[in-house]
Amino acid sequence: MSEFQTQTVYISVDTVRLEGTLALPQGAKAAVIFAHGSGSSRFSPRNRYVAQMLNAAGIGTLLFDLLTRDEDSAYENRFNIALLTERLKAVTRWLQDQPESIGLSIGYFGASTGAAAALWAAADLGPEIKAVVSRGGRPDMAERVLGKVQAPTLLIVGGYDETVIRLNEEAFAFLKAEKELKIIPRATHLFEEPGALEEVARLAAEWFTKHLLMKRQ
Protein backbone atom coordinates (compact mmCIF):
# COMPACT_ATOMS: atom_id res chain seq x y z
CA MET A 1 0.00 0.00 0.00
CA SER A 2 1.25 3.47 -0.84
CA GLU A 3 2.21 5.72 2.07
CA PHE A 4 -0.15 8.64 2.39
CA GLN A 5 -1.11 11.45 4.70
CA THR A 6 -4.69 12.18 5.75
CA GLN A 7 -5.77 15.60 6.93
CA THR A 8 -8.97 17.41 7.78
CA VAL A 9 -9.47 20.39 5.50
CA TYR A 10 -11.81 23.38 5.61
CA ILE A 11 -13.11 24.78 2.34
CA SER A 12 -14.80 28.17 2.21
CA VAL A 13 -17.60 28.35 -0.36
CA ASP A 14 -19.68 31.52 -0.52
CA THR A 15 -20.76 32.16 3.06
CA VAL A 16 -20.22 28.66 4.46
CA ARG A 17 -17.26 26.51 5.43
CA LEU A 18 -17.31 22.89 4.35
CA GLU A 19 -15.30 20.18 6.08
CA GLY A 20 -13.46 17.42 4.26
CA THR A 21 -10.92 14.64 4.57
CA LEU A 22 -8.03 14.77 2.10
CA ALA A 23 -5.71 11.79 1.60
CA LEU A 24 -2.84 12.02 -0.86
CA PRO A 25 -0.56 9.00 -1.34
CA GLN A 26 3.10 9.79 -1.77
CA GLY A 27 3.76 10.70 -5.41
CA ALA A 28 0.06 10.72 -6.33
CA LYS A 29 -0.72 11.77 -9.90
CA ALA A 30 -4.49 11.84 -9.50
CA ALA A 31 -7.25 12.50 -7.00
CA VAL A 32 -10.93 11.58 -6.79
CA ILE A 33 -13.46 13.90 -5.19
CA PHE A 34 -16.40 12.13 -3.53
CA ALA A 35 -19.91 13.55 -3.79
CA HIS A 36 -22.11 11.64 -1.35
CA GLY A 37 -25.83 11.14 -1.55
CA SER A 38 -28.76 12.66 0.26
CA GLY A 39 -28.64 12.30 4.01
CA SER A 40 -25.05 11.01 3.99
CA SER A 41 -21.74 12.62 4.91
CA ARG A 42 -18.00 12.31 4.42
CA PHE A 43 -18.07 9.69 7.18
CA SER A 44 -20.11 7.27 5.04
CA PRO A 45 -18.51 3.86 5.67
CA ARG A 46 -19.17 2.83 2.08
CA ASN A 47 -17.43 5.84 0.54
CA ARG A 48 -14.60 5.63 3.07
CA TYR A 49 -14.01 2.01 2.12
CA VAL A 50 -13.86 2.87 -1.59
CA ALA A 51 -11.54 5.78 -0.79
CA GLN A 52 -9.17 3.46 1.07
CA MET A 53 -9.03 1.15 -1.93
CA LEU A 54 -8.24 4.09 -4.21
CA ASN A 55 -5.53 5.26 -1.82
CA ALA A 56 -4.03 1.77 -1.94
CA ALA A 57 -3.91 2.13 -5.73
CA GLY A 58 -1.96 5.38 -5.40
CA ILE A 59 -4.91 7.70 -6.04
CA GLY A 60 -5.67 10.62 -3.73
CA THR A 61 -9.16 11.16 -2.35
CA LEU A 62 -11.17 14.08 -1.00
CA LEU A 63 -14.32 13.28 0.92
CA PHE A 64 -16.24 16.37 1.97
CA ASP A 65 -19.66 17.46 3.14
CA LEU A 66 -21.67 19.02 0.33
CA LEU A 67 -23.90 20.74 2.89
CA THR A 68 -23.35 22.16 6.35
CA ARG A 69 -25.18 20.49 9.22
CA ASP A 70 -27.83 23.21 9.26
CA GLU A 71 -28.32 23.01 5.50
CA ASP A 72 -28.63 19.25 5.60
CA SER A 73 -31.42 19.51 8.16
CA ALA A 74 -33.58 21.05 5.41
CA TYR A 75 -34.67 18.01 3.42
CA GLU A 76 -35.13 19.90 0.15
CA ASN A 77 -31.44 20.88 0.11
CA ARG A 78 -30.46 17.24 -0.27
CA PHE A 79 -32.15 17.18 -3.67
CA ASN A 80 -31.05 20.65 -4.80
CA ILE A 81 -28.79 19.41 -7.58
CA ALA A 82 -27.90 22.94 -8.70
CA LEU A 83 -26.64 23.79 -5.20
CA LEU A 84 -24.76 20.50 -4.84
CA THR A 85 -23.16 20.99 -8.27
CA GLU A 86 -21.92 24.49 -7.46
CA ARG A 87 -20.47 23.22 -4.19
CA LEU A 88 -18.70 20.39 -5.98
CA LYS A 89 -17.25 22.74 -8.61
CA ALA A 90 -16.03 25.14 -5.91
CA VAL A 91 -14.34 22.29 -4.04
CA THR A 92 -12.76 21.14 -7.30
CA ARG A 93 -11.27 24.61 -7.79
CA TRP A 94 -10.02 24.56 -4.22
CA LEU A 95 -8.26 21.23 -4.73
CA GLN A 96 -6.72 22.37 -8.00
CA ASP A 97 -5.27 25.42 -6.21
CA GLN A 98 -3.63 23.57 -3.31
CA PRO A 99 0.19 23.39 -3.60
CA GLU A 100 0.24 19.65 -2.92
CA SER A 101 -2.40 18.84 -5.53
CA ILE A 102 -1.70 21.22 -8.41
CA GLY A 103 -1.65 19.35 -11.71
CA LEU A 104 -3.37 16.19 -10.48
CA SER A 105 -5.81 14.43 -12.79
CA ILE A 106 -9.25 14.86 -11.21
CA GLY A 107 -12.11 12.36 -11.11
CA TYR A 108 -15.48 12.24 -9.37
CA PHE A 109 -17.10 9.41 -7.40
CA GLY A 110 -20.78 10.11 -6.81
CA ALA A 111 -23.43 8.21 -4.87
CA SER A 112 -27.20 8.69 -5.04
CA THR A 113 -27.96 12.39 -5.68
CA GLY A 114 -24.24 13.10 -5.46
CA ALA A 115 -23.83 11.24 -8.75
CA ALA A 116 -26.14 13.74 -10.44
CA ALA A 117 -24.07 16.61 -9.07
CA ALA A 118 -20.87 14.88 -10.22
CA LEU A 119 -22.15 14.47 -13.76
CA TRP A 120 -23.49 18.00 -13.92
CA ALA A 121 -20.17 19.39 -12.66
CA ALA A 122 -18.29 17.20 -15.15
CA ALA A 123 -20.45 18.59 -17.95
CA ASP A 124 -19.70 22.15 -16.84
CA LEU A 125 -15.95 21.63 -16.34
CA GLY A 126 -15.39 19.64 -19.52
CA PRO A 127 -11.88 18.23 -20.00
CA GLU A 128 -10.82 19.21 -16.48
CA ILE A 129 -12.62 16.12 -15.16
CA LYS A 130 -11.02 12.93 -16.45
CA ALA A 131 -13.40 10.24 -15.14
CA VAL A 132 -16.66 9.74 -13.25
CA VAL A 133 -17.96 6.74 -11.30
CA SER A 134 -21.53 6.54 -10.00
CA ARG A 135 -22.48 4.09 -7.21
CA GLY A 136 -26.20 3.48 -6.92
CA GLY A 137 -26.55 6.95 -8.37
CA ARG A 138 -29.26 9.10 -9.87
CA PRO A 139 -27.71 10.15 -13.20
CA ASP A 140 -31.24 10.71 -14.48
CA MET A 141 -31.32 13.89 -12.39
CA ALA A 142 -28.60 15.27 -14.68
CA GLU A 143 -30.32 14.12 -17.88
CA ARG A 144 -30.29 17.60 -19.46
CA VAL A 145 -26.48 17.71 -19.54
CA LEU A 146 -25.47 14.08 -19.92
CA GLY A 147 -24.72 14.55 -23.62
CA LYS A 148 -22.18 17.23 -22.69
CA VAL A 149 -20.18 15.04 -20.29
CA GLN A 150 -16.74 14.40 -21.77
CA ALA A 151 -15.38 12.29 -18.91
CA PRO A 152 -15.47 8.50 -19.29
CA THR A 153 -18.32 7.43 -17.02
CA LEU A 154 -18.95 4.17 -15.16
CA LEU A 155 -22.39 3.53 -13.67
CA ILE A 156 -22.56 0.83 -10.97
CA VAL A 157 -25.93 -0.46 -9.74
CA GLY A 158 -27.03 -3.33 -7.52
CA GLY A 159 -28.87 -6.15 -9.27
CA TYR A 160 -31.80 -5.98 -6.83
CA ASP A 161 -32.09 -2.18 -7.12
CA GLU A 162 -34.64 -2.44 -9.92
CA THR A 163 -35.92 1.15 -10.00
CA VAL A 164 -32.41 2.58 -9.99
CA ILE A 165 -31.35 0.11 -12.70
CA ARG A 166 -34.10 1.46 -14.93
CA LEU A 167 -33.13 5.07 -14.21
CA ASN A 168 -29.46 4.31 -14.93
CA GLU A 169 -30.29 2.52 -18.17
CA GLU A 170 -32.28 5.52 -19.33
CA ALA A 171 -29.48 7.93 -18.40
CA PHE A 172 -26.86 5.67 -19.97
CA ALA A 173 -28.47 6.17 -23.36
CA PHE A 174 -27.90 9.94 -23.14
CA LEU A 175 -24.17 9.68 -22.37
CA LYS A 176 -21.96 10.21 -25.41
CA ALA A 177 -18.56 9.86 -23.74
CA GLU A 178 -16.88 6.49 -23.14
CA LYS A 179 -19.24 4.67 -20.80
CA GLU A 180 -20.04 1.40 -19.05
CA LEU A 181 -22.95 0.18 -16.96
CA LYS A 182 -22.12 -2.53 -14.43
CA ILE A 183 -24.85 -4.35 -12.52
CA ILE A 184 -23.62 -6.25 -9.47
CA PRO A 185 -25.69 -9.44 -9.05
CA ARG A 186 -27.68 -9.95 -5.83
CA ALA A 187 -26.75 -6.51 -4.49
CA THR A 188 -29.23 -3.99 -3.09
CA HIS A 189 -29.02 -0.19 -3.14
CA LEU A 190 -26.44 0.15 -0.35
CA PHE A 191 -24.33 -2.83 -1.47
CA GLU A 192 -24.47 -4.34 2.01
CA GLU A 193 -24.35 -7.96 0.79
CA PRO A 194 -21.11 -9.94 1.26
CA GLY A 195 -18.59 -8.97 -1.42
CA ALA A 196 -20.81 -6.33 -3.04
CA LEU A 197 -18.99 -3.23 -1.81
CA GLU A 198 -15.65 -4.89 -2.51
CA GLU A 199 -16.76 -5.30 -6.13
CA VAL A 200 -17.77 -1.63 -6.28
CA ALA A 201 -14.34 -0.63 -5.01
CA ARG A 202 -12.58 -2.95 -7.46
CA LEU A 203 -14.51 -1.61 -10.44
CA ALA A 204 -13.97 1.99 -9.35
CA ALA A 205 -10.24 1.49 -8.80
CA GLU A 206 -9.88 -0.10 -12.24
CA TRP A 207 -11.82 2.72 -13.91
CA PHE A 208 -9.88 5.50 -12.21
CA THR A 209 -6.54 3.77 -12.71
CA LYS A 210 -7.26 3.48 -16.42
CA HIS A 211 -8.51 7.00 -16.98
CA LEU A 212 -6.61 9.01 -14.36
CA LEU A 213 -3.25 7.25 -14.27
CA MET A 214 -2.64 5.14 -17.35
CA LYS A 215 -3.74 7.85 -19.79
CA ARG A 216 -1.19 10.25 -18.24
CA GLN A 217 1.66 8.01 -19.31
C-alpha positions as CSV (number, residue, x, y, z in Angstrom):
1,M,0.0,0.0,0.0
2,S,1.3,3.5,-0.8
3,E,2.2,5.7,2.1
4,F,-0.2,8.6,2.4
5,Q,-1.1,11.5,4.7
6,T,-4.7,12.2,5.8
7,Q,-5.8,15.6,6.9
8,T,-9.0,17.4,7.8
9,V,-9.5,20.4,5.5
10,Y,-11.8,23.4,5.6
11,I,-13.1,24.8,2.3
12,S,-14.8,28.2,2.2
13,V,-17.6,28.4,-0.4
14,D,-19.7,31.5,-0.5
15,T,-20.8,32.2,3.1
16,V,-20.2,28.7,4.5
17,R,-17.3,26.5,5.4
18,L,-17.3,22.9,4.3
19,E,-15.3,20.2,6.1
20,G,-13.5,17.4,4.3
21,T,-10.9,14.6,4.6
22,L,-8.0,14.8,2.1
23,A,-5.7,11.8,1.6
24,L,-2.8,12.0,-0.9
25,P,-0.6,9.0,-1.3
26,Q,3.1,9.8,-1.8
27,G,3.8,10.7,-5.4
28,A,0.1,10.7,-6.3
29,K,-0.7,11.8,-9.9
30,A,-4.5,11.8,-9.5
31,A,-7.3,12.5,-7.0
32,V,-10.9,11.6,-6.8
33,I,-13.5,13.9,-5.2
34,F,-16.4,12.1,-3.5
35,A,-19.9,13.6,-3.8
36,H,-22.1,11.6,-1.4
37,G,-25.8,11.1,-1.6
38,S,-28.8,12.7,0.3
39,G,-28.6,12.3,4.0
40,S,-25.1,11.0,4.0
41,S,-21.7,12.6,4.9
42,R,-18.0,12.3,4.4
43,F,-18.1,9.7,7.2
44,S,-20.1,7.3,5.0
45,P,-18.5,3.9,5.7
46,R,-19.2,2.8,2.1
47,N,-17.4,5.8,0.5
48,R,-14.6,5.6,3.1
49,Y,-14.0,2.0,2.1
50,V,-13.9,2.9,-1.6
51,A,-11.5,5.8,-0.8
52,Q,-9.2,3.5,1.1
53,M,-9.0,1.2,-1.9
54,L,-8.2,4.1,-4.2
55,N,-5.5,5.3,-1.8
56,A,-4.0,1.8,-1.9
57,A,-3.9,2.1,-5.7
58,G,-2.0,5.4,-5.4
59,I,-4.9,7.7,-6.0
60,G,-5.7,10.6,-3.7
61,T,-9.2,11.2,-2.3
62,L,-11.2,14.1,-1.0
63,L,-14.3,13.3,0.9
64,F,-16.2,16.4,2.0
65,D,-19.7,17.5,3.1
66,L,-21.7,19.0,0.3
67,L,-23.9,20.7,2.9
68,T,-23.4,22.2,6.3
69,R,-25.2,20.5,9.2
70,D,-27.8,23.2,9.3
71,E,-28.3,23.0,5.5
72,D,-28.6,19.3,5.6
73,S,-31.4,19.5,8.2
74,A,-33.6,21.1,5.4
75,Y,-34.7,18.0,3.4
76,E,-35.1,19.9,0.2
77,N,-31.4,20.9,0.1
78,R,-30.5,17.2,-0.3
79,F,-32.1,17.2,-3.7
80,N,-31.0,20.6,-4.8
81,I,-28.8,19.4,-7.6
82,A,-27.9,22.9,-8.7
83,L,-26.6,23.8,-5.2
84,L,-24.8,20.5,-4.8
85,T,-23.2,21.0,-8.3
86,E,-21.9,24.5,-7.5
87,R,-20.5,23.2,-4.2
88,L,-18.7,20.4,-6.0
89,K,-17.3,22.7,-8.6
90,A,-16.0,25.1,-5.9
91,V,-14.3,22.3,-4.0
92,T,-12.8,21.1,-7.3
93,R,-11.3,24.6,-7.8
94,W,-10.0,24.6,-4.2
95,L,-8.3,21.2,-4.7
96,Q,-6.7,22.4,-8.0
97,D,-5.3,25.4,-6.2
98,Q,-3.6,23.6,-3.3
99,P,0.2,23.4,-3.6
100,E,0.2,19.7,-2.9
101,S,-2.4,18.8,-5.5
102,I,-1.7,21.2,-8.4
103,G,-1.6,19.3,-11.7
104,L,-3.4,16.2,-10.5
105,S,-5.8,14.4,-12.8
106,I,-9.2,14.9,-11.2
107,G,-12.1,12.4,-11.1
108,Y,-15.5,12.2,-9.4
109,F,-17.1,9.4,-7.4
110,G,-20.8,10.1,-6.8
111,A,-23.4,8.2,-4.9
112,S,-27.2,8.7,-5.0
113,T,-28.0,12.4,-5.7
114,G,-24.2,13.1,-5.5
115,A,-23.8,11.2,-8.7
116,A,-26.1,13.7,-10.4
117,A,-24.1,16.6,-9.1
118,A,-20.9,14.9,-10.2
119,L,-22.2,14.5,-13.8
120,W,-23.5,18.0,-13.9
121,A,-20.2,19.4,-12.7
122,A,-18.3,17.2,-15.1
123,A,-20.4,18.6,-18.0
124,D,-19.7,22.1,-16.8
125,L,-15.9,21.6,-16.3
126,G,-15.4,19.6,-19.5
127,P,-11.9,18.2,-20.0
128,E,-10.8,19.2,-16.5
129,I,-12.6,16.1,-15.2
130,K,-11.0,12.9,-16.5
131,A,-13.4,10.2,-15.1
132,V,-16.7,9.7,-13.2
133,V,-18.0,6.7,-11.3
134,S,-21.5,6.5,-10.0
135,R,-22.5,4.1,-7.2
136,G,-26.2,3.5,-6.9
137,G,-26.6,7.0,-8.4
138,R,-29.3,9.1,-9.9
139,P,-27.7,10.1,-13.2
140,D,-31.2,10.7,-14.5
141,M,-31.3,13.9,-12.4
142,A,-28.6,15.3,-14.7
143,E,-30.3,14.1,-17.9
144,R,-30.3,17.6,-19.5
145,V,-26.5,17.7,-19.5
146,L,-25.5,14.1,-19.9
147,G,-24.7,14.5,-23.6
148,K,-22.2,17.2,-22.7
149,V,-20.2,15.0,-20.3
150,Q,-16.7,14.4,-21.8
151,A,-15.4,12.3,-18.9
152,P,-15.5,8.5,-19.3
153,T,-18.3,7.4,-17.0
154,L,-18.9,4.2,-15.2
155,L,-22.4,3.5,-13.7
156,I,-22.6,0.8,-11.0
157,V,-25.9,-0.5,-9.7
158,G,-27.0,-3.3,-7.5
159,G,-28.9,-6.2,-9.3
160,Y,-31.8,-6.0,-6.8
161,D,-32.1,-2.2,-7.1
162,E,-34.6,-2.4,-9.9
163,T,-35.9,1.1,-10.0
164,V,-32.4,2.6,-10.0
165,I,-31.3,0.1,-12.7
166,R,-34.1,1.5,-14.9
167,L,-33.1,5.1,-14.2
168,N,-29.5,4.3,-14.9
169,E,-30.3,2.5,-18.2
170,E,-32.3,5.5,-19.3
171,A,-29.5,7.9,-18.4
172,F,-26.9,5.7,-20.0
173,A,-28.5,6.2,-23.4
174,F,-27.9,9.9,-23.1
175,L,-24.2,9.7,-22.4
176,K,-22.0,10.2,-25.4
177,A,-18.6,9.9,-23.7
178,E,-16.9,6.5,-23.1
179,K,-19.2,4.7,-20.8
180,E,-20.0,1.4,-19.1
181,L,-23.0,0.2,-17.0
182,K,-22.1,-2.5,-14.4
183,I,-24.8,-4.3,-12.5
184,I,-23.6,-6.3,-9.5
185,P,-25.7,-9.4,-9.0
186,R,-27.7,-9.9,-5.8
187,A,-26.8,-6.5,-4.5
188,T,-29.2,-4.0,-3.1
189,H,-29.0,-0.2,-3.1
190,L,-26.4,0.1,-0.3
191,F,-24.3,-2.8,-1.5
192,E,-24.5,-4.3,2.0
193,E,-24.3,-8.0,0.8
194,P,-21.1,-9.9,1.3
195,G,-18.6,-9.0,-1.4
196,A,-20.8,-6.3,-3.0
197,L,-19.0,-3.2,-1.8
198,E,-15.7,-4.9,-2.5
199,E,-16.8,-5.3,-6.1
200,V,-17.8,-1.6,-6.3
201,A,-14.3,-0.6,-5.0
202,R,-12.6,-2.9,-7.5
203,L,-14.5,-1.6,-10.4
204,A,-14.0,2.0,-9.3
205,A,-10.2,1.5,-8.8
206,E,-9.9,-0.1,-12.2
207,W,-11.8,2.7,-13.9
208,F,-9.9,5.5,-12.2
209,T,-6.5,3.8,-12.7
210,K,-7.3,3.5,-16.4
211,H,-8.5,7.0,-17.0
212,L,-6.6,9.0,-14.4
213,L,-3.3,7.3,-14.3
214,M,-2.6,5.1,-17.4
215,K,-3.7,7.9,-19.8
216,R,-1.2,10.3,-18.2
217,Q,1.7,8.0,-19.3
